[in-house]
Amino acid sequence: LDGSNLPEPRLALAQPVLPPKDCYTEFGGLQISVSSTILHTITDSFLYLYSYKFECCEQISSKCLAVLALYDSLHAFSGPQVPEPQVVRGWLATQLDRLQQWQLPTGGFGWWMLVIPQTSPWLTLHATHVLVRAKLKGVAVNERVLKNALSCCDNIERHLHFNCSNTCRFSVVAQSLMIRSLARADSPSTMSDKVDSLLKRMGGPAGAASNLETVAFALVAAHYSKNSGAIESLLQHLRNAAHETAETAMFPTSYGDDHEAKLFMLHSDRRTDAVVLMALAIAAPGDPLVVKAMKGLFAHQKKGRWNNTQENVWALLATDAYFQAIEKNPPDFVARVMVVREVSDVQVEGWTAVDDWAVPSATLAVYHTFRGHNTDRAEAEVPMSFLKEHKADSGTALALVAREKPGCPDDPGTGRLYYRLGLTYAPTDLKLPELSVGFQVARQYEAVETPSDVRKIDGVWHVKAGTMIKVTLTMTVTARRYHVALVDKLPAGFEALNPALKGEAPAAADQKTPQRHCWWSRPWFEHQNLRDERVEAFSSLVHPGHHTYSYTARATSLGSFVAPPAAAEEMYSPEIFGRTASAAVVVVP
């Protein structure tokens, strides 16, 4: 709720709340929090990255950048899932040490440590970005590693594929200029000349091989090198390219070749929106597009975050730039959140916050005064039992969020009111059906030694305790898929056997790892992880067809367990996914 920048400042809004059917009333509820800073609205995005389950070089780099983007504001985050700032900083130091160990002799970085020792130009830029921002925040980094990484960035074109399109090429070069400008690796005059040279090669910001990410990266480099001519031409191109509505702005762009865009550049429209917003907030914070771009970016949040690690990390970097540039006016307002258990209890249409916000049948959940710059956040949780009282299946409620200047109910006050409404619940049914949205996944259990030790009876797997089980996952795709993760979560009574560890059973040795194969007989996956609770396999490119992955597990605990679905997804397009049905497993003596 913005009380300062809209032609008619909004005093209040109404948000329907629909708890799901068939959930336990004893658990969860409506989580409410309000704040006067944008940092409040990105908690879910931060947590998504901080706790992200996969750990290739890109994902570790993105997780580190998330912390670095908010490094000076970690104390603003709180909640049951948010670790303490000192814990986060300790985690960051560990991850930076880990990332630096992945550096290749070229000074660049690859996707997986020691598995495919090939320098990835785009990934090298992403990892170097982490090291540069860490040093700017005063976090210790290895100077030799940073120097070699920056040198690799300066010669990044050497590592591009010979048939790389000019659109991708220019974007990689522009991002290298941005990173080196952040690091102050070149003098302003040298960086200014490099920006001019790139623009000439592109044919200007509107050149045929240009796109908006390239323009945004070049704009940041031009800003730090004080190249006023380039700044003006780049800004004007972004203004011309914006798709604007009354309140939002978005910046759709293309890399031309969809294969290159997904495999090498990890491109998405939301990432472009975030990159452009960051550049605008740095180079032209007073431009009207900045606020519109922020609203456009946040309009695409789902469940408090964006779609993948790239979208989220660049959104956090953009938010940090926005925060530094925009939230200068100290807030002065009172925030209230009320909950109406039955929508019919109040006539929502035409409802305003005047008359002391008297709303029939409403329960006051949050009341907080924001005055001056601070990172205060007011929070409350409305129990699920309250939302679903007197309702056997589902409840329908309404959250009313309102603001006013203290003592002036018709004046919204100054500053911005950010709010978050989240619903937590536990479904009563843990059985999930099979689902195929781009991937078809199947899972089979069989005994390694005695076939009768593993049987499926009436849809339930019966496994003899101590038995070694061969788990076979089959993944079917009908089109090329990019940056794929295949994950099988183990039932609690199973333990995966790692053939790389001494003492494991010989049967587990059938499980091969990619680096043990010749190039002409390599499996479809490039990297695998065997963890306590799940097994993972990854590939940057999966061709159409049937692909199998198998591993060995042992039944270690007696009892009845649920085997969560085995699932496959495109990590940077997680809406393309597939899963098996969940399964019941009984481990018997």
C-alpha positions as CSV (number, residue, x, y, z in Angstrom):
1,L,0.0,0.0,0.0
2,D,1.7,3.1,-1.2
3,G,0.7,6.3,0.4
4,S,3.0,8.7,-1.3
5,N,3.4,7.9,-5.0
6,L,-0.1,7.2,-6.3
7,P,-2.5,9.9,-7.7
8,E,-5.2,8.7,-5.2
9,P,-3.4,7.1,-2.2
10,R,-4.9,3.8,-1.2
11,L,-6.0,3.6,2.4
12,A,-7.0,-0.1,2.5
13,L,-7.4,-3.3,0.5
14,A,-9.3,-6.6,1.1
15,Q,-7.6,-10.0,0.4
16,P,-9.8,-13.2,0.3
17,V,-8.3,-16.1,2.3
18,L,-9.4,-19.6,1.3
19,P,-8.0,-22.4,3.5
20,P,-7.8,-25.7,1.5
21,K,-10.2,-28.6,2.0
22,D,-9.1,-31.6,3.9
23,C,-6.5,-30.1,6.1
24,Y,-5.9,-30.4,9.9
25,T,-7.3,-27.6,11.9
26,E,-4.8,-28.2,14.7
27,F,-1.9,-27.1,12.5
28,G,-1.0,-23.9,10.7
29,G,-3.0,-20.8,9.9
30,L,-2.8,-17.4,8.3
31,Q,0.6,-15.7,8.8
32,I,0.5,-11.9,8.7
33,S,3.4,-9.5,8.7
34,V,3.6,-5.8,7.9
35,S,6.7,-3.5,7.4
36,S,7.7,-0.2,6.0
37,T,10.6,-1.5,3.9
38,I,10.7,-3.6,0.7
39,L,13.0,-6.0,2.5
40,H,10.0,-7.3,4.3
41,T,8.4,-8.7,1.0
42,I,11.4,-10.8,-0.1
43,T,11.7,-13.1,2.9
44,D,10.3,-16.1,1.0
45,S,12.7,-15.4,-1.9
46,F,15.7,-15.2,0.4
47,L,14.7,-18.4,2.2
48,Y,14.1,-20.2,-1.2
49,L,17.7,-19.4,-2.2
50,Y,19.3,-19.9,1.2
51,S,17.7,-23.4,1.6
52,Y,17.8,-24.4,-2.1
53,K,18.2,-28.2,-2.4
54,F,20.6,-28.5,-5.3
55,E,24.3,-27.4,-5.3
56,C,25.9,-27.0,-8.6
57,C,28.3,-24.0,-9.0
58,E,25.5,-21.8,-10.3
59,Q,23.2,-22.6,-7.4
60,I,25.9,-22.1,-4.8
61,S,26.8,-18.8,-6.4
62,S,23.2,-17.7,-6.4
63,K,22.8,-18.6,-2.8
64,C,25.9,-16.6,-1.9
65,L,24.7,-13.6,-3.9
66,A,21.3,-13.7,-2.1
67,V,23.1,-13.3,1.2
68,L,25.5,-10.6,-0.2
69,A,22.6,-8.6,-1.7
70,L,21.1,-8.3,1.8
71,Y,24.3,-8.5,3.8
72,D,23.8,-5.2,5.5
73,S,20.1,-5.9,6.3
74,L,20.2,-9.4,7.5
75,H,19.0,-8.2,10.9
76,A,15.7,-7.2,9.2
77,F,14.8,-10.8,8.7
78,S,13.1,-12.8,11.4
79,G,10.8,-15.8,11.8
80,P,10.9,-19.4,12.7
81,Q,12.6,-20.4,9.5
82,V,15.1,-17.5,9.3
83,P,18.5,-18.2,10.8
84,E,20.3,-15.6,12.9
85,P,22.6,-13.2,11.0
86,Q,25.8,-14.6,12.5
87,V,24.7,-18.1,11.4
88,V,24.1,-16.8,7.9
89,R,27.5,-15.0,7.8
90,G,29.2,-18.2,8.9
91,W,27.4,-20.2,6.3
92,L,28.5,-17.6,3.7
93,A,32.2,-17.9,4.6
94,T,31.9,-21.7,4.3
95,Q,30.2,-21.5,0.9
96,L,32.8,-19.0,-0.4
97,D,35.6,-21.3,0.5
98,R,33.8,-24.1,-1.3
99,L,33.2,-21.9,-4.4
100,Q,36.8,-20.8,-4.6
101,Q,38.0,-24.5,-4.6
102,W,36.0,-25.0,-7.8
103,Q,38.1,-22.5,-9.8
104,L,39.7,-24.0,-12.9
105,P,43.3,-23.4,-14.1
106,T,41.8,-20.9,-16.6
107,G,40.6,-18.7,-13.7
108,G,37.0,-19.6,-14.7
109,F,34.4,-22.0,-13.3
110,G,32.4,-25.0,-14.5
111,W,29.1,-26.5,-13.5
112,W,30.4,-29.4,-11.3
113,M,33.6,-29.8,-9.5
114,L,36.1,-32.2,-11.2
115,V,33.3,-33.9,-13.3
116,I,33.4,-31.7,-16.4
117,P,36.4,-29.5,-16.1
118,Q,35.3,-27.1,-18.8
119,T,35.1,-23.3,-18.4
120,S,31.6,-22.0,-18.8
121,P,31.7,-18.3,-19.8
122,W,28.4,-17.4,-18.3
123,L,29.0,-19.4,-15.1
124,T,32.4,-17.8,-14.7
125,L,30.8,-14.4,-14.7
126,H,28.2,-15.5,-12.2
127,A,30.8,-16.9,-9.8
128,T,33.1,-13.9,-10.2
129,H,30.2,-11.6,-9.4
130,V,30.0,-13.4,-6.0
131,L,33.6,-12.8,-5.3
132,V,33.5,-9.2,-6.3
133,R,30.4,-8.4,-4.2
134,A,31.9,-10.3,-1.2
135,K,35.0,-8.1,-1.3
136,L,32.9,-5.0,-1.6
137,K,31.0,-6.1,1.6
138,G,34.2,-6.6,3.5
139,V,34.0,-10.4,3.4
140,A,37.3,-12.2,3.1
141,V,38.1,-13.7,-0.3
142,N,41.2,-15.2,-1.7
143,E,42.9,-12.4,-3.7
144,R,44.6,-14.7,-6.1
145,V,41.4,-16.5,-6.9
146,L,39.6,-13.1,-7.4
147,K,42.5,-11.8,-9.6
148,N,42.5,-14.9,-11.8
149,A,38.7,-14.8,-12.1
150,L,38.7,-11.1,-13.1
151,S,41.4,-11.8,-15.7
152,C,39.3,-14.6,-17.1
153,C,36.3,-12.2,-17.3
154,D,38.5,-9.8,-19.2
155,N,39.2,-12.5,-21.8
156,I,35.8,-14.2,-21.6
157,E,35.3,-14.4,-25.4
158,R,38.1,-16.9,-25.6
159,H,35.9,-19.4,-23.8
160,L,32.7,-18.9,-25.9
161,H,31.8,-21.7,-28.3
162,F,32.9,-21.0,-31.9
163,N,29.3,-20.9,-33.2
164,C,27.9,-18.8,-30.3
165,S,25.4,-16.2,-31.6
166,N,26.3,-12.6,-31.4
167,T,23.4,-12.0,-29.2
168,C,24.8,-14.3,-26.5
169,R,28.3,-13.1,-27.2
170,F,27.5,-9.4,-26.6
171,S,25.5,-10.2,-23.5
172,V,28.4,-12.2,-22.0
173,V,30.8,-9.3,-22.8
174,A,28.5,-6.7,-21.3
175,Q,28.1,-8.7,-18.1
176,S,31.9,-9.0,-17.9
177,L,32.2,-5.2,-18.2
178,M,29.6,-4.7,-15.4
179,I,31.4,-7.1,-13.1
180,R,34.8,-5.5,-13.7
181,S,33.3,-2.1,-13.2
182,L,31.9,-3.2,-9.9
183,A,35.4,-4.4,-8.9
184,R,37.0,-1.2,-10.2
185,A,39.4,-3.5,-12.2
186,D,39.8,-0.9,-14.9
187,S,40.2,2.9,-14.8
188,P,37.1,4.9,-15.6
189,S,38.6,6.0,-19.0
190,T,39.5,2.4,-19.9
191,M,36.1,1.0,-18.9
192,S,34.4,3.9,-20.8
193,D,36.4,2.9,-24.0
194,K,35.4,-0.7,-23.5
195,V,31.7,0.2,-23.3
196,D,31.9,2.4,-26.4
197,S,33.7,-0.5,-28.3
198,L,31.0,-2.9,-27.3
199,L,28.2,-0.5,-28.4
200,K,29.9,-0.1,-31.7
201,R,30.2,-3.9,-32.3
202,M,26.5,-4.2,-31.4
203,G,25.4,-1.4,-33.8
204,G,24.2,0.6,-30.9
205,P,21.7,-0.3,-28.1
206,A,19.0,-1.1,-30.8
207,G,21.3,-3.2,-32.9
208,A,20.1,-6.5,-34.4
209,A,22.2,-8.6,-32.0
210,S,21.4,-6.5,-28.9
211,N,18.9,-7.4,-26.2
212,L,17.7,-5.7,-23.0
213,E,19.9,-7.7,-20.7
214,T,23.0,-6.6,-22.7
215,V,21.8,-3.0,-22.6
216,A,21.2,-3.2,-18.8
217,F,24.6,-4.7,-18.1
218,A,26.3,-2.1,-20.3
219,L,24.3,0.7,-18.5
220,V,25.8,-0.3,-15.1
221,A,29.3,-0.3,-16.6
222,A,28.7,3.1,-18.3
223,H,27.4,4.5,-15.0
224,Y,30.5,3.5,-13.0
225,S,32.8,4.7,-15.8
226,K,30.9,8.0,-16.0
227,N,30.3,7.6,-19.8
228,S,27.4,10.1,-20.1
229,G,26.9,9.6,-23.8
230,A,26.5,5.9,-23.4
231,I,24.3,6.3,-20.4
232,E,21.8,8.5,-22.3
233,S,21.6,6.2,-25.3
234,L,21.2,3.1,-23.2
235,L,18.6,4.7,-20.9
236,Q,16.6,5.9,-23.9
237,H,16.5,2.4,-25.4
238,L,15.2,0.9,-22.2
239,R,12.5,3.6,-22.0
240,N,11.5,2.8,-25.6
241,A,11.5,-0.9,-25.1
242,A,9.4,-0.9,-21.8
243,H,5.9,-2.5,-22.0
244,E,4.0,-0.2,-19.6
245,T,0.6,-0.2,-18.0
246,A,-0.8,2.4,-15.6
247,E,1.2,1.0,-12.7
248,T,3.8,-1.5,-14.0
249,A,6.6,-1.9,-16.6
250,M,8.1,-5.0,-18.0
251,F,10.9,-5.6,-20.4
252,P,10.5,-8.7,-22.6
253,T,13.5,-9.6,-24.6
254,S,15.0,-12.5,-26.6
255,Y,18.3,-14.3,-27.3
256,G,17.0,-15.5,-30.6
257,D,17.9,-19.1,-30.3
258,D,15.8,-20.8,-27.6
259,H,18.4,-23.6,-27.3
260,E,21.2,-21.2,-26.5
261,A,18.9,-19.1,-24.2
262,K,18.1,-22.1,-22.0
263,L,21.3,-24.1,-22.1
264,F,23.9,-21.4,-21.9
265,M,22.3,-18.1,-20.7
266,L,19.5,-19.5,-18.4
267,H,17.3,-16.7,-19.7
268,S,13.8,-15.9,-18.6
269,D,11.6,-12.7,-18.9
270,R,11.5,-12.2,-15.1
271,R,15.3,-12.3,-14.9
272,T,15.4,-9.6,-17.6
273,D,12.9,-7.5,-15.6
274,A,15.1,-7.8,-12.5
275,V,18.4,-7.0,-14.4
276,V,16.8,-3.9,-16.0
277,L,15.4,-2.7,-12.7
278,M,18.8,-3.1,-11.0
279,A,20.4,-1.0,-13.8
280,L,17.7,1.7,-13.7
281,A,17.9,2.0,-9.9
282,I,21.7,2.4,-10.1
283,A,22.0,4.6,-13.1
284,A,18.7,6.6,-13.0
285,P,17.0,6.2,-9.6
286,G,14.7,9.2,-10.3
287,D,13.3,7.8,-13.5
288,P,9.6,7.0,-13.3
289,L,10.3,3.6,-14.8
290,V,12.0,2.5,-11.6
291,V,8.8,2.3,-9.4
292,K,6.9,0.8,-12.3
293,A,9.6,-1.8,-13.0
294,M,9.5,-2.8,-9.3
295,K,5.8,-3.2,-9.3
296,G,6.0,-5.2,-12.5
297,L,8.6,-7.5,-11.1
298,F,6.8,-8.1,-7.8
299,A,3.5,-8.7,-9.7
300,H,5.0,-12.0,-10.9
301,Q,5.8,-13.4,-7.4
302,K,4.2,-16.7,-6.6
303,K,4.2,-17.9,-3.0
304,G,6.3,-14.9,-2.1
305,R,9.1,-15.7,-4.6
306,W,10.0,-16.1,-8.3
307,N,10.4,-19.1,-10.4
308,N,14.0,-20.3,-10.1
309,T,17.4,-19.4,-8.6
310,Q,18.3,-17.0,-11.4
311,E,15.1,-15.0,-11.2
312,N,15.3,-14.9,-7.4
313,V,18.9,-13.8,-7.1
314,W,18.6,-11.0,-9.7
315,A,15.4,-9.9,-8.1
316,L,17.2,-9.6,-4.7
317,L,20.0,-7.7,-6.3
318,A,17.5,-5.4,-7.9
319,T,15.6,-5.0,-4.6
320,D,18.8,-4.0,-2.9
321,A,19.5,-1.4,-5.6
322,Y,15.9,-0.1,-5.3
323,F,16.1,0.0,-1.5
324,Q,19.3,2.1,-1.6
325,A,17.8,4.5,-4.2
326,I,14.1,4.8,-3.4
327,E,13.3,4.3,0.2
328,K,14.7,7.6,1.4
329,N,11.6,9.3,2.8
330,P,11.1,8.2,6.5
331,P,7.7,6.4,7.0
332,D,5.0,7.9,9.3
333,F,1.8,5.8,9.4
334,V,-0.2,3.3,11.4
335,A,-0.8,-0.1,9.9
336,R,-3.7,-2.4,10.9
337,V,-4.7,-5.8,9.7
338,M,-8.2,-7.3,10.5
339,V,-9.6,-10.7,9.8
340,V,-13.2,-11.4,8.9
341,R,-14.0,-15.0,9.4
342,E,-17.0,-15.0,7.0
343,V,-17.0,-12.9,3.8
344,S,-20.7,-12.4,4.2
345,D,-20.0,-10.7,7.6
346,V,-18.9,-7.5,5.9
347,Q,-19.8,-5.7,2.7
348,V,-16.3,-5.4,1.1
349,E,-17.2,-3.3,-1.9
350,G,-16.8,0.3,-1.1
351,W,-15.2,-0.4,2.3
352,T,-12.8,2.3,3.4
353,A,-10.6,2.8,6.5
354,V,-12.5,5.9,7.8
355,D,-14.7,6.0,10.9
356,D,-12.0,4.5,12.9
357,W,-12.0,1.4,10.6
358,A,-15.1,0.0,12.3
359,V,-15.9,-3.3,10.5
360,P,-18.6,-5.6,11.8
361,S,-17.4,-9.1,12.9
362,A,-13.8,-8.2,12.2
363,T,-11.0,-9.4,14.5
364,L,-7.9,-7.1,14.9
365,A,-4.8,-9.1,14.2
366,V,-2.1,-6.5,13.8
367,Y,-1.7,-2.9,14.9
368,H,1.7,-1.2,14.5
369,T,3.0,2.4,14.2
370,F,5.9,3.0,11.8
371,R,7.7,6.2,12.3
372,G,11.2,6.9,10.9
373,H,13.6,4.5,9.1
374,N,13.7,1.1,10.8
375,T,13.4,-2.6,10.0
376,D,10.5,-3.2,12.3
377,R,8.1,-5.9,11.3
378,A,4.8,-6.6,13.1
379,E,3.6,-10.2,12.9
380,A,0.7,-12.3,13.9
381,E,-0.7,-15.8,13.1
382,V,-4.4,-16.5,13.0
383,P,-4.9,-20.2,13.8
384,M,-6.5,-22.5,11.2
385,S,-9.0,-23.6,13.8
386,F,-10.3,-19.9,13.9
387,L,-10.4,-19.7,10.1
388,K,-12.4,-23.0,9.7
389,E,-14.5,-22.8,12.8
390,H,-18.0,-24.3,12.2
391,K,-16.9,-25.4,8.7
392,A,-16.4,-29.1,8.0
393,D,-14.6,-28.8,4.7
394,S,-13.2,-25.4,4.0
395,G,-13.3,-21.9,5.4
396,T,-13.7,-18.6,3.6
397,A,-12.3,-15.6,5.3
398,L,-11.1,-12.1,4.4
399,A,-8.0,-10.1,5.5
400,L,-8.4,-6.3,5.5
401,V,-5.1,-4.4,5.4
402,A,-5.3,-0.6,6.1
403,R,-3.1,2.4,6.9
404,E,-3.5,5.9,8.2
405,K,-1.5,8.8,9.5
406,P,-1.7,8.8,13.3
407,G,-4.8,10.8,14.3
408,C,-5.9,11.4,10.6
409,P,-8.0,8.5,9.4
410,D,-8.4,10.0,5.9
411,D,-4.7,10.6,5.4
412,P,-2.5,7.6,4.5
413,G,0.7,9.2,5.9
414,T,4.1,9.0,4.2
415,G,6.2,6.0,3.2
416,R,5.2,2.6,2.0
417,L,3.4,-0.2,3.7
418,Y,4.5,-3.7,2.7
419,Y,2.5,-6.7,3.8
420,R,2.8,-10.4,3.5
421,L,-0.1,-12.9,3.9
422,G,0.8,-16.6,4.0
423,L,-1.1,-19.7,4.6
424,T,0.4,-22.8,6.2
425,Y,-1.4,-26.1,6.4
426,A,-1.1,-29.9,6.7
427,P,-3.2,-32.0,4.3
428,T,-4.9,-35.0,5.8
429,D,-4.1,-37.2,2.8
430,L,-0.4,-37.9,2.1
431,K,-1.2,-39.9,-1.1
432,L,-0.1,-38.0,-4.2
433,P,-1.1,-39.1,-7.7
434,E,1.3,-39.5,-10.6
435,L,1.7,-36.3,-12.7
436,S,3.3,-35.6,-16.0
437,V,3.9,-32.0,-17.2
438,G,6.9,-32.4,-19.6
439,F,8.4,-35.5,-17.8
440,Q,7.1,-39.0,-17.2
441,V,8.8,-40.7,-14.3
442,A,8.5,-44.3,-13.1
443,R,10.1,-46.1,-10.1
444,Q,10.6,-49.8,-9.5
445,Y,12.0,-51.6,-6.4
446,E,13.6,-55.1,-6.8
447,A,15.7,-57.3,-4.5
448,V,19.4,-57.5,-5.3
449,E,19.8,-61.1,-4.0
450,T,16.6,-62.9,-3.2
451,P,13.6,-61.8,-5.3
452,S,11.0,-62.8,-2.7
453,D,12.6,-60.3,-0.2
454,V,10.9,-57.4,-2.2
455,R,7.2,-57.9,-3.2
456,K,4.4,-55.6,-4.1
457,I,1.1,-56.8,-2.6
458,D,-2.1,-54.8,-3.1
459,G,-0.2,-51.7,-4.1
460,V,2.1,-51.8,-1.0
461,W,5.8,-52.7,-1.1
462,H,6.8,-55.3,1.4
463,V,10.6,-55.4,2.0
464,K,12.5,-57.8,4.3
465,A,14.7,-55.9,6.9
466,G,18.4,-55.9,5.9
467,T,17.6,-56.5,2.2
468,M,19.5,-54.6,-0.4
469,I,17.1,-53.1,-2.9
470,K,17.9,-52.0,-6.4
471,V,15.9,-48.8,-7.2
472,T,15.4,-48.0,-10.9
473,L,14.0,-44.7,-12.0
474,T,12.9,-44.3,-15.6
475,M,12.5,-40.8,-17.0
476,T,10.8,-40.2,-20.4
477,V,10.9,-36.9,-22.3
478,T,9.5,-36.1,-25.8
479,A,11.6,-32.9,-26.3
480,R,15.0,-31.5,-25.3
481,R,15.1,-30.6,-21.7
482,Y,17.6,-28.3,-20.1
483,H,19.3,-28.3,-16.6
484,V,17.3,-31.3,-15.4
485,A,17.2,-32.7,-11.9
486,L,16.0,-36.2,-11.2
487,V,15.3,-36.7,-7.5
488,D,14.1,-39.7,-5.5
489,K,13.2,-39.2,-1.9
490,L,13.8,-42.3,0.2
491,P,11.2,-43.8,2.6
492,A,12.5,-43.3,6.2
493,G,13.2,-47.0,6.5
494,F,15.7,-47.0,3.6
495,E,19.3,-45.9,3.4
496,A,21.1,-45.3,0.1
497,L,24.5,-47.2,-0.4
498,N,27.3,-45.1,-1.8
499,P,29.8,-47.2,-3.8
500,A,32.4,-44.5,-3.4
501,L,32.6,-45.2,0.4
502,K,34.7,-48.0,1.8
503,G,32.8,-50.7,3.6
504,E,29.7,-50.5,1.4
505,A,28.3,-53.8,0.0
506,P,29.8,-55.0,-3.4
507,A,26.3,-54.9,-5.0
508,A,26.3,-51.2,-4.7
509,A,29.3,-51.0,-7.0
510,D,27.1,-51.4,-10.0
511,Q,26.1,-47.8,-9.6
512,K,28.5,-45.9,-11.9
513,T,29.5,-42.3,-11.8
514,P,29.9,-40.2,-15.0
515,Q,33.6,-39.7,-14.8
516,R,34.2,-43.5,-14.9
517,H,32.8,-43.7,-18.5
518,C,34.4,-43.1,-21.8
519,W,32.9,-40.2,-23.7
520,W,31.1,-42.4,-26.2
521,S,29.4,-44.5,-23.5
522,R,28.7,-41.9,-20.8
523,P,25.3,-42.0,-19.1
524,W,22.8,-39.3,-19.6
525,F,23.6,-37.6,-16.2
526,E,26.6,-35.5,-15.4
527,H,26.6,-35.5,-11.7
528,Q,24.9,-37.4,-8.8
529,N,24.4,-37.0,-5.1
530,L,23.6,-39.7,-2.6
531,R,22.2,-38.1,0.5
532,D,20.7,-39.4,3.7
533,E,17.1,-38.7,2.6
534,R,17.3,-38.5,-1.2
535,V,19.3,-39.4,-4.3
536,E,19.8,-36.9,-7.1
537,A,21.1,-37.0,-10.7
538,F,21.7,-33.9,-12.9
539,S,22.2,-33.1,-16.5
540,S,22.5,-29.8,-18.4
541,L,20.9,-31.3,-21.5
542,V,18.6,-34.3,-21.8
543,H,17.6,-35.5,-25.3
544,P,14.2,-37.0,-26.2
545,G,13.8,-40.7,-25.2
546,H,13.8,-43.0,-22.2
547,H,16.6,-42.5,-19.6
548,T,17.2,-44.7,-16.6
549,Y,19.0,-44.2,-13.3
550,S,19.5,-46.9,-10.7
551,Y,21.0,-47.0,-7.2
552,T,21.1,-49.5,-4.3
553,A,19.5,-49.0,-0.9
554,R,19.2,-51.1,2.2
555,A,16.1,-51.6,4.3
556,T,17.4,-50.5,7.8
557,S,14.3,-49.9,10.0
558,L,11.2,-51.9,10.7
559,G,7.8,-50.2,10.2
560,S,5.4,-48.6,7.8
561,F,6.7,-45.7,5.7
562,V,5.7,-43.4,2.9
563,A,7.9,-43.2,-0.2
564,P,7.4,-39.6,-1.5
565,P,7.2,-39.3,-5.3
566,A,10.3,-39.5,-7.4
567,A,10.3,-36.4,-9.5
568,A,12.1,-34.7,-12.4
569,E,12.1,-31.0,-13.3
570,E,13.9,-28.4,-15.3
571,M,15.6,-26.5,-12.5
572,Y,15.2,-23.1,-14.2
573,S,11.7,-23.8,-15.5
574,P,10.2,-25.8,-12.6
575,E,6.8,-25.6,-14.2
576,I,8.1,-28.3,-16.5
577,F,8.1,-31.4,-14.3
578,G,6.8,-34.9,-13.6
579,R,6.5,-37.2,-10.7
580,T,5.5,-40.8,-9.8
581,A,2.7,-41.5,-7.3
582,S,3.7,-41.7,-3.7
583,A,4.1,-45.3,-2.4
584,A,3.5,-47.2,0.8
585,V,6.5,-49.3,2.0
586,V,6.4,-51.8,4.9
587,V,9.7,-53.2,6.2
588,V,9.1,-56.5,7.9
589,P,11.3,-58.8,10.0
